[in-house]
Amino acid sequence: SKEMPQIETRVVLVQEAGKREELLKALETVKIMEVPVIKIKETSPGKSEEKLIKSIIHMEIKVPYIKTDTIEELGDSDSPEFETIFIVSDFQDSIFNKLCKADCRVIGPPVVLHCAQKGEPLPFSCRPLYCASMLNLVLCFTGFRKKDELVKLVTLVHHMGGIIRRDFSSKVTHLVANSTHGDKFRIAVSLGTPIVKAEWIYKAWEKRNEIDFCAADDDFRNQFKVPPFQDCMLSFLGFSDDEKANMEEMTEMQGGHYLPVGDERCTHLVVEESTVKDLPFEPLKKLYVVKQEWFWGSIQMDARAGESMYLFEKSESPGLKKSVSLLSLNTPNSNRKRRRLKETLAQLTRETDMSPFPPRKRPSAEHSLSIGSLLDISNTPESNTTSGETPKPCARPSKNSTPLPLKQSARWQVAKELYQTESNYVDILTTIIQLFQVPLEKEGQLGGPILAQEEIKTIFGSIPDILDVHTKIKEDLEDLMMNWTESRSIGDIILKYSKDLLKTYPPFVNFFEMSKETITRCEKQKPRFHAFLKINQAKPECGRQSLAELLIRPVQRLPSVALLLNDIKKHTAEENPDKITLERAIESLKEVMTHINEDKRKTEAQRQFFDVVYEVDGCPANLLSSHRSLVQRLETVALGDDLCDRGEQVTLFLFNDCLEIARKRHKVIGAFKSPHGHTRPPASLKHVVLMPLSQIKKVLDIRETEDCHKAFALVVRPPTELNNKLLSFQMTTEEPPKDNWLKMLCRHVANTICKADAENLIYTADPDSVEVNTKDMDSTLSRASRAIKKTSKKVTRAFSFSKTPKRALRRALMSHSATEGRSPSSANDSYIGSRLTSTSSLAGIPSPSLVSLPSIFEKRSHTLSRSTTHLI
């Protein structure tokens, strides 16, 4: 082996570089440079020899520097005896070009200053290296048509220490894009590789003399990222005006433009798939018709998402709202009609009540009787009472099993409701964590973390701990319902976890406002978070609710459990030890609630409450509650005879967890003085019923026809009832629009039963199918005749606050018993109660509950007629 020739190292400062004081000082501290060991590859004669770099070694710089004005001065710049580094201040100068042609080793002053600062050797580079601001970056280019521009960019990248790759691979750190089309762009998006404009390179070059500058710094790079909608022209179909305005604003913020629907220049038509079933025009082939998730997904990923995953397809099904018009009753036989109506109502709620229990983890002979089938029987007795058949259980029960009786007690009904709402609540908490918290905390998110850790902590607080406690409560309640006996204690389950509830709830509820503010602030400041929420809130498990709306559930849950426990207590026999345990359980929940800051209560909401209490004569005092708020007041006319006479003016007060129904007073009592001496206007309404929203099983949107305008109905079932009741109303005001009112009502019913999806509660019904019409409601004549009828009743009405006159009662009972073919029983005092709570008056359906009232009904009738406050 030949000995390596001795090489001498030297640093040469060219022209201006030699006049810079800080450079000279820096060179005195840099003692080492990298030197390549070259292997010369022998080639055939006539061809220039090929040099290969075998390795890089470190060599000492003996002389700090030499200054020169021309290369000629040195004379031996290309001598193999010297390893020379030239330091040039201007890479655009003619002397720089000469050095490049001579294949000399050239660096810029920033490299020297960088090495002196870091204590590193002067680096070896096969190309001129001005600065280190793109050191270790691997770039790939796409969409550049002009060769000159590409050569210029590549040269600048090399000057800053970057590496260029022709083909895209996972090693590429940045894609420089001049277009958002093509494979490289798609792969970069899927890998989460930053995509930037060419301007990034030019601006980085402008900063070439800043020693500590790094082109890959997020704050600098983000100024030049290719926005998701660059080169895109979007139009929006099926969105509300507010949503459309928001999306158009976001489009411009994210580098795109928007156009009206149908404009031929459009590249993308973004469709709200839940409202649009068909396109208003035949789209051009080049137009992408995409679901809104594409739009929000692009913003969240910070890059244009691949359209193929989000293409909009015309739906074959007629739409979101289910219809019960198929159940239309066109038969002339009125008895059959009535029976069908009962079946219609039963069918409406059967699907939701079918089986609230999950399948048992271990099927065993012990529990071979399906609780689902029993629940179905107990909830919808029509299925066996009307047809006279007894549904067969799934399997024969074993000797040891104790099948549930077909007719369950009111205590069982409310306990079942507690279990169902608990199960729904656990689902919602799981949704919050799985759909929102887990993805936000996930490492390696495309485009970097959407939120900072402390923001995530502020938003979600102790939700995971609350879920843990309620999962255990749900499991215990499930066991209780599966192995039901009247003597099993419900209160014990709540008491068992009261300490955990005390630990987990106050921190969350007390900081809920801060959590909400953090969501609002981050949504405004961070488009990616806004998009993340939009995508996830559109998923069915969210029921079209925002994250803030889902997070309010824990705030509402404990008061609602307390109400249910109170109701279970009312239906618990005095001798049952659970009566006292339930009392203690309610107290334990109240204790948790006292740790929740009272100053959260809004005085305005309380003032509205008092107005309702004063305006409604006989309004239950316990309507007033710190957790309750008035949502909407609605003026209506009764269309059925269930709650009061058809045609009476009825006011509905929707609260967040209950519905107060009051009718207009026929004679207003004089004004009275309040304790403070202020005269209040007299109560203009009379309390009819206070109904917990959990009793509303379905909401019927009754179609507009010639004989039916602005009508809707509620399918309700109190816990003491086996059959559903239909309460129908006609709205008498323009505001709120019927659609808005029904959606609002369903949203609060869903909240109360802890279901996310409110849309499943709304059905569209033909007026005939539920025997509702508003035919005589609008004529002056009918109003006058109704007024005359009422005047004739005034005498009896004046005395009917506690009891209904026997004459009216007998008349009602006789008419019912005549159709039934039975004689009236001695249930006189229960008439008002049955009028409010039985299915009897449902469009004139005869009902056995009027004639042979069960004992439990007799006990409750006065309570129901006075206030029906059993859940409040």
ROVEX-507758 format. One record per residue (C-alpha): x, y negated, z negated; residue number from 0. Coordinates in steps of 0.05 Angstrom, whole numbers. Each point is the difference from the previous one (the first is absolute). Last residue first. Layout:
BEGIN
       x       y       z  seq
       X       Y       Z  NUM
...
END
This chain:
BEGIN
       x       y       z  seq
   -1797    -333    -791  871
     -13      72      17  870
     -67      11     -36  869
     -22     -72       9  868
     -66      16      33  867
     -27     -66     -28  866
     -70       2     -27  865
     -31      52      46  864
      59      46      -8  863
       1      -4     -75  862
     -74      12      -1  861
       5      62      45  860
      59      33     -34  859
     -31      47     -50  858
     -55      18      48  857
      50      18      53  856
      38      47     -45  855
     -65      35     -15  854
     -14      14      73  853
     -59     -39      30  852
     -55      46      26  851
     -43     -45      42  850
      46     -56      22  849
      60      47       7  848
     -41      45      45  847
       7     -51      55  846
     -46     -22      55  845
      40     -40      51  844
     -31     -69      13  843
      58     -32      36  842
      43      20     -60  841
     -48     -14     -55  840
      12      68     -32  839
      76       2       5  838
       4     -15     -73  837
      37     -55     -35  836
     -35     -66       0  835
     -72      23       7  834
      15      57     -47  833
      21     -49     -53  832
     -60     -44      11  831
     -47      60      -5  830
      30      30     -62  829
     -50     -28     -47  828
     -57      39      32  827
      34      69       1  826
     -63      37     -22  825
      -4      42      62  824
     -39     -16      62  823
     -39      56      33  822
      27      38      60  821
     -14       2      75  820
      65     -36      16  819
     -36     -51      44  818
     -51     -11     -55  817
      54       1     -52  816
      34     -59      33  815
     -62     -42       8  814
     -22      18     -70  813
      67     -19     -30  812
      -1     -68      33  811
     -72     -14     -21  810
      14      26     -70  809
      59     -46      -7  808
     -36     -60      26  807
     -58      12     -48  806
      46      18     -58  805
      33     -68       2  804
      76       6       9  803
      37      -6     -65  802
      56     -43     -28  801
      -1     -62      44  800
     -70      14      28  799
     -41     -51     -37  798
       5     -57      49  797
      -1      50      57  796
     -72      21     -18  795
     -26     -70       6  794
      43     -17      61  793
     -22      59      42  792
     -54     -37      38  791
      50     -55      13  790
      48      50      28  789
     -50      26      51  788
     -16     -71      21  787
      75     -15      10  786
       7      64      42  785
     -57     -22      44  784
      33     -68       9  783
      66      32      18  782
     -35      47      49  781
     -34     -59      34  780
      65     -39       4  779
      30      56      41  778
      73      20     -13  777
      -5      62     -43  776
     -56      37      36  775
      45      38      48  774
      61       8     -44  773
       6      75      10  772
      29      59     -36  771
     -20      73       9  770
      71      28      -9  769
       4      32      69  768
     -47     -53      29  767
      46     -58     -17  766
      57      34      38  765
      61       9     -45  764
      73     -21       2  763
      40      30     -56  762
      49     -35     -46  761
      34      38     -58  760
      55      29      43  759
      23     -70      16  758
      21     -13     -72  757
      62      44       5  756
      45      -8     -61  755
     -45      36     -50  754
       6     -17     -73  753
     -75       8     -14  752
      -3     -74     -20  751
      46     -22      56  750
     -41      37      52  749
     -64     -34     -26  748
      37     -66       3  747
      21      10      73  746
     -69      26      18  745
     -33     -64     -26  744
      50     -44      38  743
     -10      40      64  742
     -76      -5      -7  741
       3     -75     -13  740
      47     -13      58  739
     -44      38      49  738
     -63     -35     -25  737
      29     -69      11  736
      11     -37     -67  735
     -34     -46      12  734
     -61      -2      46  733
     -49       8     -58  732
     -62      45     -10  731
      33      68       0  730
     -50      57       4  729
       5      55     -52  728
      -7      75      -8  727
      12      43     -61  726
       2      75      17  725
       3      49     -57  724
      41      65      -2  723
     -26      59     -38  722
      24      35     -64  721
      -5     -61     -43  720
      28     -10     -70  719
      68     -22      28  718
     -33     -56      41  717
       0      13      76  716
       1     -54      52  715
      -7      -4      76  714
       2     -74      13  713
     -37     -33      58  712
      10     -55      51  711
     -46     -46      39  710
      18     -62      41  709
     -59       9      47  708
     -47      59      12  707
     -62       3      44  706
      33     -22      65  705
      63      39     -18  704
      65     -16     -37  703
      32      64     -26  702
       0      15     -74  701
      69      -2     -31  700
      -8      54     -53  699
      46       0     -61  698
      14      67     -31  697
      10      30     -70  696
     -15     -61     -42  695
       1      26     -72  694
      74     -18      -7  693
     -19     -73      10  692
     -29      -1     -70  691
     -72     -24       4  690
     -30     -55     -43  689
     -75       3      12  688
     -61     -45       5  687
      18     -65     -36  686
     -49     -57      13  685
      21     -62      38  684
     -14     -74      -7  683
      27      -7     -71  682
     -18     -71     -20  681
      49     -56      14  680
      46     -12     -59  679
     -11     -58     -49  678
      65     -17     -34  677
      -6      -3     -76  676
      62      40     -14  675
     -40      61     -23  674
     -34       2      69  673
     -68     -32       7  672
     -55      34      38  671
     -35     -15      66  670
     -71      23       7  669
     -17      72      20  668
      -2      12      75  667
     -59      39      27  666
       9      52      54  665
      73       8     -14  664
      44      17      60  663
      29      69      -4  662
      68      21     -29  661
      49      54      20  660
      68      -2     -35  659
      51      42      39  658
      61      29     -35  657
      76       7       3  656
      28     -62      33  655
     -65     -38      -9  654
     -54      -6      54  653
     -60     -41     -22  652
     -61      20      41  651
     -60     -46       1  650
     -69      29      17  649
     -59     -37      30  648
     -60      47       0  647
     -23      26      68  646
     -10      72     -22  645
     -15       1     -74  644
      55      13     -50  643
      58      48      -9  642
     -26      58      41  641
     -54     -31      43  640
      43      -7      63  639
      18     -59      43  638
      22     -47     -57  637
      17     -70      25  636
      71     -25      -5  635
      44     -56     -28  634
      73      21     -10  633
      50     -22     -53  632
      73      20       9  631
      62      22     -38  630
     -15     -15     -73  629
      57      23     -45  628
       7      54     -53  627
      61      15     -43  626
     -18     -50     -55  625
     -70      27      -7  624
     -68     -33       1  623
     -49      50      29  622
      -5      22     -73  621
     -53     -52     -11  620
     -49      37      44  619
     -40     -49      43  618
     -70      -6     -29  617
     -14     -65      37  616
      51     -11      54  615
      23     -72       9  614
      34      -4     -68  613
      40      64       9  612
      18     -19      72  611
      24     -69     -20  610
      38      30     -58  609
      37      44      50  608
      17     -58      47  607
      32     -36     -60  606
      40      62     -15  605
      28       2      70  604
      20     -73      -5  603
      34      12     -67  602
      47      52      30  601
      22      55     -45  600
      75      13       5  599
       9     -37     -66  598
     -22      64     -36  597
      67      32      11  596
      -6      76       0  595
      17      28     -68  594
     -74      -5     -18  593
     -14      47      59  592
      41      56     -31  591
     -40      -8     -65  590
     -65       2      39  589
      23      67      30  588
      12      28     -70  587
     -69     -26     -22  586
     -32      37      58  585
      37      64     -20  584
     -22      -8     -73  583
     -73      -6      21  582
       9      60      46  581
      26      40     -60  580
     -61     -20     -41  579
     -49      25      54  578
      46      59      15  577
     -21      33     -65  576
     -68      15      33  575
     -55      -8     -53  574
     -22     -68      28  573
      -8      29      71  572
      44     -31      54  571
     -34     -38      57  570
      14     -68     -31  569
      72      22     -14  568
       9      19      74  567
     -22     -71      17  566
      50     -31     -47  565
      54      45      28  564
     -19     -25      70  563
       4     -73     -22  562
      68      11     -34  561
      26      34      63  560
     -21     -63      40  559
      34     -47     -50  558
      63      44       7  557
       1       1      77  556
      -7     -73      20  555
      71     -24      -9  554
      26      68      23  553
     -40     -11      65  552
      29     -70      13  551
      59      32      35  550
     -44      25      57  549
     -24     -71      15  548
      72     -26      -2  547
      22      54      48  546
     -54     -22      49  545
     -62      42      11  544
     -21      31      66  543
     -19      65     -34  542
      71      10     -22  541
      -2      75      14  540
     -23     -16      71  539
      65     -36      20  538
      -8     -73      20  537
      30     -23     -67  536
      63      38      18  535
      14     -35      66  534
     -20     -69     -24  533
      40       6     -64  532
      64      19      38  531
     -14     -58      48  530
      -3     -51     -56  529
      62      32     -31  528
      36      -8      67  527
     -24     -72       7  526
      34     -18     -66  525
     -14     -69     -29  524
     -76       0       2  523
      -8      73     -19  522
      53      -7     -53  521
     -36     -58     -33  520
     -69      33       2  519
      27      67     -27  518
      39     -36     -54  517
     -62     -41     -19  516
     -41      65      -8  515
      53      32     -45  514
       4     -64     -41  513
     -76       1      -8  512
       4      74     -21  511
      51     -15     -54  510
     -48       8     -58  509
     -34      59      34  508
      64      39      11  507
      34     -10     -67  506
     -68       9     -36  505
     -15      67      34  504
      58      47     -12  503
      13       4     -75  502
     -72      -6     -23  501
     -22      52      51  500
      54      47     -26  499
     -24     -10     -72  498
     -72      13      21  497
      17      65      35  496
     -29      51     -49  495
     -55     -49     -18  494
     -26       1      72  493
      -2      77       2  492
     -31       3     -70  491
     -58     -45      21  490
     -22      52      52  489
     -12      54     -52  488
     -31      66      20  487
     -67      11     -35  486
     -44      -6      62  485
      39      56      34  484
      40      -7      63  483
      57      45      21  482
      15     -30      68  481
     -20     -70     -25  480
      46       3     -61  479
      58      28      42  478
      -9     -57      50  477
      -2     -50     -57  476
      67      27     -27  475
      31      -4      70  474
     -26     -71      10  473
      28     -23     -67  472
      68      30      19  471
       0     -35      68  470
     -22     -63     -36  469
      61      -2     -45  468
      50      12      57  467
     -35     -51      45  466
       6     -54     -53  465
      75      16      -6  464
       9      -6      76  463
     -39     -66       0  462
      44     -31     -55  461
      24     -60      41  460
     -18       6      74  459
       9     -72      24  458
      53     -23     -49  457
      42      63       9  456
      -3      -6      76  455
      22     -73      -4  454
      58      20     -47  453
      23      52      51  452
       3     -50      58  451
     -51       9      55  450
       1      25      73  449
      67      35     -10  448
      42       5      65  447
     -23      -3      73  446
     -21      73      -1  445
      -3      21     -73  444
      62      37     -25  443
     -23       9     -72  442
     -73       7     -18  441
     -26     -48     -53  440
     -50     -33      47  439
     -21      69      28  438
     -13      26     -71  437
     -39     -61     -24  436
     -50      -9      57  435
     -32      63      28  434
      21      51     -53  433
      -6     -45     -61  432
     -64     -39      18  431
     -31      63      29  430
      14      39     -64  429
     -33     -55     -40  428
     -60       5      47  427
      -5      76      -6  426
       5      -4     -76  425
     -58     -49       1  424
     -42      47      43  423
      11      57     -50  422
     -18     -46     -58  421
     -62     -24      38  420
     -21      72      11  419
      14      22     -72  418
     -38     -58     -30  417
     -58      13      48  416
      -1      73     -20  415
      -3     -22     -73  414
     -59     -45      20  413
     -37      58      31  412
      18      49     -56  411
     -27     -48     -53  410
     -64      -9      43  409
     -10      75      -6  408
       8      46      60  407
     -57      35      36  406
      27      62      33  405
      30      26     -64  404
      75      10       5  403
      22      72       7  402
      30      31     -63  401
      52      51      21  400
      13      62     -41  399
     -44      47      39  398
      30     -20      66  397
     -35     -48      46  396
     -20      28      69  395
      35     -36      55  394
     -11     -64      40  393
     -64     -16     -37  392
     -65      10      39  391
     -44     -61       7  390
     -68      10     -31  389
     -55      -9      51  388
     -66     -37     -10  387
      13     -45      59  386
     -13     -64     -36  385
      28      20     -68  384
      63      33      27  383
      36     -52      42  382
     -41     -55     -33  381
      40      13     -63  380
      56     -42      28  379
      47     -13     -57  378
     -12      63     -40  377
       0      44      61  376
      63     -32      29  375
      34       3     -67  374
     -16      74      -4  373
      28      12      70  372
      64     -37     -17  371
       7      37     -66  370
       8      63      40  369
     -16      62     -41  368
      63      42      -3  367
      22     -32     -64  366
      19      62     -41  365
      16      40      62  364
      61     -45       9  363
      23     -48      53  362
      63     -33     -26  361
       9     -74      19  360
     -73     -14      -2  359
     -26     -37      61  358
      -5     -74     -10  357
     -62     -27     -36  356
     -45     -56      25  355
     -41      49      38  354
     -58     -19      46  353
     -13     -69     -30  352
      28     -40      58  351
     -29      45      54  350
     -67       8     -35  349
     -12     -74      -7  348
     -32     -14      67  347
     -28      70       5  346
     -43      -9     -62  345
     -26     -66      27  344
     -19      33      66  343
     -30      59     -36  342
     -45     -45     -40  341
     -19     -36      64  340
     -15      67      32  339
     -48      18     -56  338
     -35     -66       9  337
      -7       9      75  336
     -26      71     -10  335
     -53     -29     -45  334
     -15     -56      49  333
     -11      46      60  332
       8     -45      61  331
      72      22      11  330
      50     -50      25  329
      48       3     -59  328
      68     -24      23  327
      54      45     -30  326
      43     -10      61  325
      -2     -74     -19  324
      45      17     -58  323
      60     -32      31  322
      72       0     -22  321
      35     -66       9  320
      69       8      29  319
     -16       7      72  318
     -33      37      57  317
      50      57       6  316
      40       7      65  315
      51     -51     -19  314
      39     -35      54  313
      74      12     -11  312
      47     -55     -24  311
      74      17       8  310
      40      -3     -65  309
      52      55       7  308
      15     -16      73  307
      12     -74     -16  306
      69       9     -30  305
       8     -53     -55  304
      29     -68      16  303
      51     -16     -54  302
      -3     -28     -71  301
     -24      67     -26  300
     -57     -35     -37  299
     -14     -47      58  298
      -3      57      50  297
     -44      41     -46  296
     -48     -59      -7  295
     -11      -5      75  294
       1      75      13  293
     -50      10     -57  292
     -48     -46      37  291
     -13      55      50  290
      30      -6      70  289
     -21     -12      71  288
      66      -8      38  287
     -12     -35      66  286
      42      22      61  285
     -57      44      26  284
     -50     -58       0  283
     -57       6     -50  282
     -72      12      23  281
     -41     -53     -36  280
     -42     -10     -64  279
      37      58     -34  278
     -41      51     -39  277
      -9      19     -73  276
      27     -62     -32  275
     -17      -9     -73  274
      44      51     -36  273
      53      -1      55  272
      18     -74      -9  271
      36      -4      67  270
      66     -32      20  269
       5     -11      75  268
      73      -1      21  267
      38     -26      61  266
     -49     -56      17  265
      13     -39      64  264
     -66      24      28  263
     -41     -38     -52  262
     -58      46     -21  261
       1     -19     -74  260
      26     -71     -10  259
      76      -8      -5  258
      52       6     -55  257
      75     -12       1  256
      57      38     -34  255
      61     -15     -43  254
     -23      26     -68  253
     -24     -68     -25  252
     -41      -6      64  251
     -34      67     -11  250
     -10     -15     -74  249
     -40     -62      18  248
     -42      40      49  247
     -11      53     -53  246
     -24     -51     -52  245
     -47     -33      51  244
     -28      68      20  243
     -11      20     -73  242
     -36     -66     -14  241
     -43       5      63  240
     -19      72     -15  239
      34      53      41  238
     -29      43      56  237
      52     -15      54  236
      67     -35      -5  235
      46     -23      56  234
      75       7       3  233
      54     -24      49  232
      65      34     -18  231
      71     -18      24  230
      22      -5     -73  229
     -54      30     -45  228
      42      35     -52  227
      51     -57      -7  226
      70      14      27  225
      43     -17     -60  224
      41     -64       8  223
     -14     -36     -66  222
       0      67     -34  221
      75       8      15  220
      20     -59     -44  219
     -41      18     -61  218
      15      74       9  217
      76      -8       3  216
      24      40      61  215
      38     -60      30  214
      47      -4     -60  213
      28     -67     -20  212
      53      -1     -54  211
      55     -33      43  210
     -44     -51      36  209
      38     -15      64  208
     -43      44      44  207
     -65     -34     -19  206
     -15     -21      72  205
      15      72      20  204
     -56      23     -47  203
     -47     -48      35  202
      17      29      68  201
      -6      72     -24  200
     -68     -11     -34  199
     -24     -38      62  198
       2      67      37  197
     -64      19     -37  196
      -2      52     -56  195
     -27      69     -14  194
      18      30     -68  193
       0      76       1  192
     -62      29     -33  191
      11      68      32  190
     -68      -1      34  189
       9     -72      22  188
      70      12      27  187
     -26      61      38  186
     -55     -41      33  185
      48     -57      19  184
      51      48      29  183
     -55      35      40  182
     -25     -61      37  181
     -42     -61     -12  180
       7     -56     -52  179
      47     -41      44  178
      64     -39      -8  177
      22      44     -57  176
      64       3     -41  175
      -6      66     -39  174
      38       0     -65  173
      34      53     -43  172
      10      53      54  171
      25      65     -31  170
     -70      32       8  169
      10      -3      75  168
     -14     -48      58  167
      44       6      61  166
      49     -53      25  165
      32      -9     -68  164
      35     -65     -19  163
      45     -10     -61  162
       4     -65     -39  161
      63     -36     -23  160
     -21     -72      12  159
      39      -6      65  158
     -31      66      23  157
     -70     -28     -11  156
      18     -62      38  155
      25      41      59  154
     -64      43       1  153
     -42     -63       1  152
      38     -31      60  151
      -1      66      38  150
     -76       6     -11  149
     -13     -71      24  148
      41      11      63  147
     -35      67      14  146
     -69     -31       2  145
     -56      52     -12  144
       5       7     -75  143
     -58      44     -27  142
      40      40     -51  141
      67      -9     -35  140
      34      44     -53  139
      41     -24     -59  138
      42      35     -52  137
      20     -45     -58  136
      64      20     -38  135
      30     -72       4  134
     -51     -49      27  133
      23     -61     -40  132
      73      21       2  131
      28     -58      41  130
      38     -14      65  129
      20      70      21  128
      31       7      70  127
      -8      73      22  126
      38      63     -18  125
      -7     -19     -74  124
      51      10     -55  123
     -16     -34     -66  122
      45     -48     -39  121
       9      36     -66  120
     -51     -12     -57  119
       7     -42     -63  118
     -74     -21       5  117
      13     -75       4  116
      63       7      41  115
     -35      48      48  114
     -60     -48       9  113
      46     -60      11  112
      39      39      54  111
     -64      23      34  110
     -30     -71      -3  109
      63     -26      38  108
     -16      40      63  107
      35      63      23  106
      38      20      64  105
      40      62      17  104
      28      -9      70  103
     -27      35      62  102
      37     -49      46  101
     -68     -19      29  100
     -25     -14     -71   99
      60     -44     -16   98
     -11     -40      64   97
     -75      -9     -17   96
      18     -25     -70   95
      49     -50      31   94
     -57     -25      44   93
     -44     -16     -60   92
     -69      30     -14   91
      24      42     -59   90
      23     -63     -37   89
      39       5     -64   88
      50      53      23   87
      42      44     -45   86
      45      46      40   85
      20      67     -31   84
      65      30      24   83
      25      71      -9   82
      70     -11      27   81
      50      47      31   80
     -48      17      56   79
      11     -70      29   78
     -65     -32      26   77
      10     -67     -33   76
      74       0      18   75
       8     -71      26   74
     -24     -32     -64   73
       0     -69      31   72
     -38      28      60   71
     -59      13     -46   70
      -8     -75      -9   69
      -8     -45     -60   68
      34      45     -51   67
       2      10     -75   66
      31      61     -34   65
     -29      33     -61   64
      11      34     -68   63
      65      35      20   62
       5      70     -29   61
     -72      23      15   60
      -1      71     -29   59
     -30      56      39   58
     -64      40     -10   57
     -13      58      48   56
     -55      14      50   55
      -2      66      37   54
       8      32      69   53
     -22     -58      42   52
       3      23      72   51
      38     -36      55   50
      -9      20      72   49
      56     -10      51   48
     -16     -35      65   47
      -8      48      59   46
      52       5      55   45
      28      65     -26   44
     -48      46     -38   43
     -15     -17     -72   42
      37       7     -66   41
     -41     -21     -60   40
      36     -51     -44   39
     -17      10     -73   38
      -6     -64     -38   37
       4      -8     -76   36
     -43     -61     -14   35
      23     -52     -50   34
     -42     -28     -57   33
      30     -61     -33   32
      30     -12     -69   31
      25     -58     -42   30
     -58     -49       1   29
      14     -51     -55   28
      44     -45      42   27
     -50       5      57   26
     -54     -32     -43   25
      43     -61     -15   24
      14     -10      75   23
     -74       6      15   22
     -20     -50     -54   21
      48     -51      31   20
     -26       4      70   19
      50     -29      50   18
      25      68      25   17
     -70      19      22   16
      -3     -60      47   15
      56      27      45   14
       9      76      -8   13
      18      30     -68   12
      42      63      11   11
       2      57     -50   10
      58      49       5    9
      14      73     -12    8
      66      33      22    7
      -2      69      29    6
      55      53      -8    5
      -7      55      52    4
     -31      63     -25    3
      50      57       1    2
     -10      51      55    1
     -25      69     -19    0
END
